[in-house]
Amino acid sequence: MKKIAVLFGGKSSEYEVSLKSAFAVLEALDSKKYDIIKIGITRTGDWYHFTGENESICMDLWQQVEVCQKVSPIIGGEQHGFLLQETNQLLQVDILFPILHGEFVEDGCLQGVFEWMELPYVGCKTAASAVCMNKEMTHRFANSIGIKTTPSIRCDTHNLDVQEIHRFIQKEQFPVFIKPLRGGSSKGINRLTEMAQLPQAIEAVKEVDTQFVIEKSVDGFEVGCGILGNDELIIGAVDEIELAEGFFDYTEKYQMLSSSIHLPARISEDMKREVCYQAERLYRLLGCQGLARVDFFISREGELMLNEINTMPGFTDNSRYPSMLKAKGYSYSELLDRLIELAEEAEK
């Protein structure tokens, strides 16, 4: 029986999202197939072996002394897995399944640790994770292969050039978005319609990242495409986000108060094929493995523009990525099985 370590939590603004995703994954993994080891990472970066009930993870009650033992990842040597610090006992692991989102955990940092552990792991490798998490680098790469993106500039809160921001907005006009350079789940994102909103938006984005992008708003709507695989790829169904107002912020993504997800997207078959084609190009050329969700904007004029690439998208059983693959015939549990297989195949 394969020993699967499911990792959750992390030093990220998306900590709560990870707990919800991990709960769904742990509930769906087949305990007859896998010996499941739960590894929680706190907001301060401490690693623990958690032996309690899955519901405690979802409610963020998992950090209790009686069900947690501090662990360290084993780096180098012949043993692979985690070391219980109090007893020096080995927790042997065959495959790592990180269900973590955002900075420090989806941006190549954690993937680098996995490489040192010399264990197969679900998802993209270090370089692809780092590039896809960085909005400016992703957009520059897309432009280099002929894929359009929205006009934007990168800013640094430690060396802020307010005049440059004013010039950009004067050229592109309101509304614009301010987004963390490295972040997901719409944390720290604000839509600006006047200059007076800028100082407060900068303070909000600083809670996620010291660097940010200011991006021209697209008069259109967002679509996404999920991809599964290493060499042979399964391209999921294209979905569409319909907004009644505002933008697809953190609250809308996880509560759906005034927005709707249409699957399949209400676009022409030709446009669906173009979305899938460009998503696959990006996935392959960036060296993605395992999974990713590629999101685009479609303008009112029918122009396709890259928004972002998520290398570990939300993973509750009703999240967008699993739904895209479900439309192609993969149940939630089958999807998890396939991701574990792909992690093994990537190491061969």
Protein Blocks (a to p, Z undefined) as FASTA:
>chain_A
ZZddddeejjdfklmmmmmmmmmmmmmpcfklpccddddddfkopacddfbdfklmmnop
mlcfklcccddddeehjbecdddfklopacddfbdcddbedehklnommmmmmmmnopac
edjdfklmmmmmmmklmmmmmmmnopacdddddddfklccfklmmmmmmmnopadddddf
bdgehioiacdfbfklmmmmmmmmmmmombdcddddddddddddddedjklccddddddd
ddfbhcadfklmmnommbccddddfbdfklmmmmmmmmmmmmmmnopghiacddddddfk
opacdfbdcfbdcfbfkbmklmmmmmnopafklmmmmmmmmmmmmmZZ
